[in-house]
Amino acid sequence: MLIPCQPIINQSVPFEEKVQDHNAILDAFLNTHVLRNHSPRTQHFDESYLRGWFAGYKVQDDQLPDGGRLFVWEAMHPTMGAEIIKSYSTGLAETDLKGRTCAS
């Protein structure tokens, strides 16, 4: 049985809710380090780098006084997401990490 697609109503999500959702997604990813038995050093580095990278990647948002910030789901955008991830990868390479660590 096919269920008809319902159009998504484009409702404005409050900025605070976006921040909470973004942080919840990052927290869920970072918690996988525990499951994968990564060292506390690796966990700390990944958290610092990832949170800092997202906070430092500014996007244009005229509705916020200091501009906007990048959220996880925006980095996965089909069109501009590839450029954003390329920027992320470049940043990793510039940290002088081993190639295997960057690839992981």
Buried (B, 14 or more C-beta within 10 A) or exposed (E): EEEEEEEEEEEEEEEEEBEEBBBEEBEEEBEEBEEEEBEEEBBEBBBEBBBEBBEEBEEEEEEEEEEBBBBBEBBEEEEEEEEBEEBBEEBBEEEEBEEEEEEE
